[in-house]
Amino acid sequence: MTERMFSLDDDQLEFREVMRRFAEEKIAPLAAKADEEEKFSWEAFELLKSMDLLSLSYPSEYGGQGSSLVTQAMVAEELARVCASTSLMFLISKLGMLPVINFGSEELKKKYLPRICSGESQASYGLSEADAGSDVASMTTRAVRDGDEWVITGSKCWITNAGISDLYTVFARTSGDRHTGITAFLVEADWGVVVEKLEHKLGIKSSPTGVIRLDGVRVPDANRIGEVGQGFKIAMHTLDRSRPTIGAQAVGIAQGAIDYAVNYMQQRSTFGKPLAERQGLQWIAADAEMQVEAARTLVYRACATVDAGDPTKDLSKLGAMAKAFASDVAMKVTTDCVQLLGGYGYTKEFPVERMMRDAKITQIYEGTNQIQRMVIAKSLFS
């Protein structure tokens, strides 16, 4: 393993400081209102655009900056430290476009990636269905070939950015074979994608999540991603490379909660002494910091493995470990930080209750932590 797997270089450390100032000064003031209104924050999106963050994750030949996944994880973490919904705004188009980057034709890349980099377009990932979540190979959405087009019919649920994105990577069944009968397509929203409903959620409330429906939507064969029947492989390949950044989001949420709680403990006094001088509370904070640093190191290692091209073929295990461990840590740490603030922590006047609500989804999306443990166990016993 290279040193990069465990530390940031000088340029990344300097960039992290820039990102932290940006997040604290520009994004943090918007977070509570966006959560309360449960609406996509176009103001936050424009701020990301103004910092050229929308192009950070993409190859330079298509208008991107070609940054490493380690750097992308660092950005996701710093954004999530103040607003998990904004960090998801940064991450979601990359999830939607990873299949195009890794499996799409040159024509698809040239047509769509520059639109994402400029902020003209946003993308979502349409894999899960009502009865095909963890078991995605059970999907029933179908794509039928009709000359140079495919006719797609079905519904996809838990779609991040539903109604905001104008591009959807949709996985559909093209034959009856369970794993080799699935194909991926890039679908433009105005071809007939309908947002059937939006969910009302516990957390990440300013990031829309919904159900999309395709009723006989016609998609050119040129918008097929990869080969016919390659969709399941593409979906799993994509999630292996995206899960570590969900770990980074979880690390950011947890770090934000710790930082707020520590500052609160230094200001708040009981029985004539600051809470920060109470050893029992110090140890809660110390355990939290220790767990978050362990999670961060595991996340960076997984991201660096992606950057290196997965030379030892253990990315599936590392990505699963990073995502599951970091999200479990985030849930525990944010709950403990609410406790450190006492009754105030339970109110919306302070951000730790939002951080606790936001942390929960990191244990669920892009594969529940139970699924991640199955992936890890398979690597041990196969």
Secondary structure, DSSP 8 states (H G I E B T S, - for coil): --GGGT---HHHHHHHHHHHHHIIIIIHHHHHHHHHHT---HHHHHHHHHTT-TTTTS-GGGT-----HHHHHHHHHHHHTT-HHHHHHHHHHHHHHHHHHHHS-HHHHHHHHHHHHHTS--EEEE--BTTBSS-GGG---EEEEETTEEEEEEEEEEEETTTT-SEEEEEEESSS-TTTSEEEEEEEGGGTEEEEEE---SS-TTS-EEEEEEEEEEEEGGGEESSTT-HHHHHHHHHHHHHHHHHHHHHHHHHHHHHHHHHHHHH-EETTEEGGG-HHHHHHHHHHHHHHHHHHHHHHHHHHHHHTT-TTS-HHHHHHHHHHHHHHHHHHHHHHHHHHHGGGGGSTTSTHHHHHHHHHHHTTTTS-HHHHHHHHHHHHH-
